[in-house]
Structure formats: C-alpha cells, structure tokens
C-alpha cells in the first residue's frame, strides 16, 4: 500500500516538473518584425518592441513580416509568427 502511494506521488511530481519545464520553454519566444532580408528570402535583421534592430537568423521570412524569435545563446533564431 505504501509503495503504491509513493509511486503515485512520485509520478505526479515528475509530471508537474515536466509540464513546468515545457511552459517555461514556450514563454521564451519574443515577437519581432523582420526589417532586412538577404536576396534569398531569409531575414537577417529584426526589430523588437523597443524599435532597436538586431541581427537574427530566419529562413523564408519576408520583410516586415511578424516573427517569433528565440535566443539560442549563440544566435537568435526566428520563425514566422503563423507557424507556432
């Protein structure tokens, strides 16, 4: 009986930890607008809500298109806002 209760509580705690990790991972994206593209349709610069432009990497994003960007530590990766 005690073993069953421990397994149930342990499983519930593991599930809560996993769910909280996923929620935190989703909230890290930042909305930006693509301000500059290269000749191949890839976004190379984006502007956030403060208006400052930063270098980003975004494939198949048109100029002035909204996008969601995530800082990966070594680059800022962006995807079109409609794909998430």
Residue pairs with C-beta under 8 A, 6 or more apart in sequence:
28 70
28 71
29 68
29 69
29 70
29 84
30 48
30 68
30 69
30 70
30 71
31 48
31 49
31 66
31 67
31 68
31 69
31 81
32 46
32 47
32 48
32 56
32 66
32 67
32 68
32 69
32 78
33 46
33 47
33 64
33 65
33 66
33 67
34 43
34 45
34 46
34 56
34 58
34 61
34 62
34 63
34 64
34 65
34 66
34 67
34 78
35 45
35 46
35 47
35 53
35 63
35 64
36 43
36 44
36 45
36 53
36 63
37 43
37 44
37 61
37 62
37 63
38 44
41 59
41 60
41 61
41 62
42 57
42 58
42 59
42 60
42 61
43 56
43 57
43 58
43 59
43 61
43 63
43 65
43 67
43 78
44 55
44 56
44 57
44 58
45 53
45 54
45 55
45 56
46 53
46 54
46 56
46 58
46 67
46 69
46 76
46 78
47 53
47 54
48 54
54 76
55 76
56 67
56 69
56 75
56 76
56 77
56 78
57 75
57 76
57 77
57 78
58 67
58 69
58 77
58 78
58 79
58 80
60 80
61 67
61 78
61 79
61 80
65 80
65 81
66 80
66 81
67 78
67 79
67 80
67 81
68 78
68 79
68 80
68 81
68 84
69 76
69 77
69 78
69 79
70 76
70 77
70 78
